[in-house]
Amino acid sequence: ELGVDLPKPGLYSVGNIFLPTDPAERDHCKQTFNRLIASEGQRLLGWRAVPQSADTADIGPSARKSEPVIEQVFVAAKVGLNNQEFERQLYLIRKQASHALRNDKKLKQASLLYVCSMSTKTLIYKGMLTPAQLVPSYATLSDPDFETHLAMVHSRFATNTFPSWDRAQPLRFMSHNGEINTVRGNINWMKAREGMAESSVFGNDLKKLFPVVEPLCSDSGTFDNVLEFLLLNGRTLQEAV
């Protein structure tokens, strides 16, 4: 439908992205992603609206009022990159875009910008939805052409953070019901470590990933940010956790 031939699996990624509802702000966000994709040497294949079902009338008024526009960005790997190297480039692109846009004071809807996933391996569909609303809201999940090796579903109701589309579970690398309750301490401790952090895989690009903890996160989101940072810097899952 986009007139694009996809590379082999592992050499292209799909990003599920929450975007502002304002057309001008949404275009600004997409152009920022496009620029960063090019600056990191990767190839933009195109953008696609995420198919949503018509049968979503039962979504509550608060969720509907704060609902973002949901689109997918397709990115092809630069020639010569292996899968793990490409995943790290996608991480660099995503972190830089999030830092630039969620902190942009000129964007009235900056808080709507959120990258649910941007990977060659994982697609995350989520929102301010009950479990029963998830599949009816996203038409892809009922499409017979849509196949996956493993699917995980996690539902939670926010307790010590106000619910929003971006804070919904699952997160990028974990599904967990929070209650760590050291939000400010965790952010500050991670910030303190950034000053002496070194990376054999990112080298001088490491600073592009700072701050590791993104703004407006729940305590689970903070944990997930650091887990992802350690994993993509070469730690095993066991070490990172």
C-alpha positions in Angstrom: 0.0 0.0 0.0 3.0 2.3 0.4 4.7 1.1 -2.8 7.7 -0.1 -0.9 9.5 -3.4 -1.0 10.7 -4.4 2.5 14.2 -5.7 3.0 14.7 -9.1 4.6 13.5 -9.6 8.2 16.1 -8.2 10.6 17.1 -5.4 8.2 14.1 -3.2 8.6 12.2 -2.0 11.6 8.7 -0.8 12.4 8.1 1.9 14.9 4.7 2.3 16.6 4.5 6.0 17.5 2.0 8.2 19.3 1.9 11.6 17.7 0.1 15.0 18.3 -3.4 15.4 16.9 -2.6 18.8 15.6 -1.5 18.3 11.9 1.3 20.9 12.0 2.8 19.6 15.2 2.4 16.0 13.9 4.3 16.9 10.7 7.0 18.6 12.7 7.5 15.4 14.8 7.6 13.2 11.7 10.1 15.5 10.0 12.3 15.4 13.1 12.3 11.6 12.9 13.1 11.7 9.2 16.0 14.0 9.8 17.5 11.9 12.6 17.1 8.7 10.5 19.1 10.2 7.7 21.7 11.7 10.1 22.3 8.3 11.6 22.9 6.8 8.1 19.7 4.7 8.0 17.0 4.8 5.2 13.4 6.0 5.7 11.0 3.7 3.9 7.8 5.6 4.8 5.1 6.3 7.3 1.8 4.4 7.6 -1.3 5.1 9.7 -2.0 2.3 12.1 -5.3 0.6 11.1 -7.8 1.2 13.8 -11.2 -0.5 14.0 -14.5 1.5 13.7 -15.8 -0.4 16.7 -14.1 1.7 19.4 -17.1 3.7 20.7 -16.8 2.1 24.1 -13.5 3.9 24.9 -14.0 6.2 27.9 -14.2 10.0 27.5 -10.9 10.6 29.3 -9.1 8.2 27.1 -10.7 9.5 24.0 -9.9 13.1 24.9 -6.2 12.4 25.4 -5.9 9.9 22.5 -2.9 10.5 20.1 -2.7 9.9 16.4 -0.9 6.5 16.0 1.4 6.0 13.0 4.1 3.5 12.0 7.5 4.5 10.6 9.4 2.0 8.6 13.2 2.2 8.5 15.8 0.1 6.5 19.2 -0.6 7.8 22.3 0.8 6.3 24.2 -1.7 4.1 26.7 -3.7 6.1 25.0 -3.4 9.5 24.1 -6.6 11.3 20.8 -6.9 13.3 22.3 -5.9 16.7 24.1 -2.9 15.3 20.9 -1.8 13.6 18.9 -2.1 16.8 21.4 0.2 18.5 21.1 2.7 15.7 17.3 2.6 16.1 17.8 3.3 19.8 20.0 6.3 19.1 17.3 7.7 16.7 14.5 7.1 19.1 16.2 8.6 22.1 17.3 11.7 20.2 13.8 12.2 18.8 12.2 11.8 22.2 14.6 14.2 23.9 14.1 16.8 21.2 10.3 16.6 20.9 9.0 15.9 24.4 11.1 18.8 25.7 10.1 21.2 22.9 8.4 24.2 24.6 7.0 25.3 21.2 4.9 22.1 20.9 1.6 22.4 22.8 1.1 18.7 22.4 4.6 17.5 23.2 3.4 15.1 25.9 1.5 13.1 23.2 4.7 12.2 21.4 5.8 8.8 22.5 7.6 5.9 20.8 5.9 2.6 21.9 8.4 0.5 20.1 11.0 0.9 17.3 12.6 -2.4 16.5 13.2 -5.2 14.1 11.8 -7.7 16.6 9.0 -6.2 18.7 5.8 -4.3 18.0 3.9 -2.8 21.0 0.2 -1.9 20.7 -1.1 -0.2 23.8 -3.2 2.7 25.2 -5.6 3.9 27.8 -7.7 0.8 27.2 -9.2 -2.1 29.1 -8.1 -5.6 28.1 -11.4 -6.1 26.3 -10.9 -2.8 24.3 -7.4 -3.7 23.0 -8.1 -6.0 20.1 -11.2 -4.1 18.9 -9.2 -0.9 18.9 -6.3 -2.2 16.7 -7.5 -3.9 13.5 -4.1 -5.4 12.9 -4.5 -7.7 15.9 -7.4 -9.4 14.1 -5.8 -9.6 10.7 -5.1 -13.2 9.6 -1.9 -12.0 7.8 -0.5 -10.7 11.1 1.6 -13.5 12.7 4.0 -13.5 15.7 6.1 -16.0 17.4 5.2 -14.8 20.9 2.5 -12.4 22.2 2.4 -10.9 25.7 -0.5 -8.9 27.1 -0.3 -6.9 30.3 -2.9 -4.7 31.9 -2.4 -2.4 34.9 -4.3 0.5 36.5 -2.1 3.4 37.6 -1.8 4.0 41.3 0.9 6.5 42.1 1.0 8.1 38.6 -1.9 9.6 36.6 -2.9 7.2 33.7 -2.0 8.2 30.2 -1.6 6.6 26.8 2.2 6.6 27.0 2.3 5.2 30.6 0.2 2.2 29.6 1.7 -1.3 29.8 3.6 -3.0 28.3 6.8 -1.0 28.3 9.5 -1.5 25.7 11.4 -4.3 27.5 9.3 -5.3 30.4 5.7 -5.6 31.7 5.6 -4.9 35.5 3.2 -3.4 38.0 5.5 -0.8 39.3 5.3 0.1 43.0 9.0 0.7 43.2 8.1 4.0 44.8 11.5 5.6 44.5 10.8 7.6 41.4 12.9 10.7 42.1 15.7 8.8 43.7 16.0 6.4 40.7 16.1 9.3 38.2 18.8 11.2 40.3 20.9 8.1 40.7 20.9 7.3 37.0 21.6 11.0 36.2 24.7 10.9 38.5 26.1 7.8 36.7 25.8 9.4 33.3 28.8 11.7 34.1 31.2 8.7 34.2 29.5 6.3 31.9 31.5 4.7 29.0 30.5 2.4 26.3 32.5 0.1 24.1 29.6 -0.2 21.6 28.3 3.4 21.4 31.6 5.2 22.0 31.2 9.0 21.6 27.6 8.5 20.6 26.8 7.5 24.2 25.9 11.1 25.2 23.2 11.2 22.6 21.3 8.7 24.8 21.3 11.0 27.8 19.3 11.5 29.9 18.6 7.8 30.0 15.4 8.3 32.0 12.8 10.0 29.8 10.5 12.7 31.3 7.0 12.0 32.6 7.7 8.3 33.3 6.1 6.1 35.9 8.5 4.3 38.2 8.1 1.2 36.0 9.0 3.4 33.0 12.2 4.6 34.8 13.2 1.0 35.4 12.5 0.1 31.8 14.6 3.0 30.5 17.6 1.8 32.5 17.0 -1.9 31.6 17.0 -1.0 27.9 20.1 1.1 28.3 22.1 -1.7 29.9 20.9 -4.3 27.4 21.7 -2.3 24.3 25.1 -1.5 25.8 26.0 -5.2 25.7 24.9 -6.5 29.1 23.1 -9.8 29.3 19.5 -9.8 30.5 20.5 -11.3 33.8 23.1 -8.7 34.4 20.9 -5.8 33.4 18.0 -6.9 35.6 
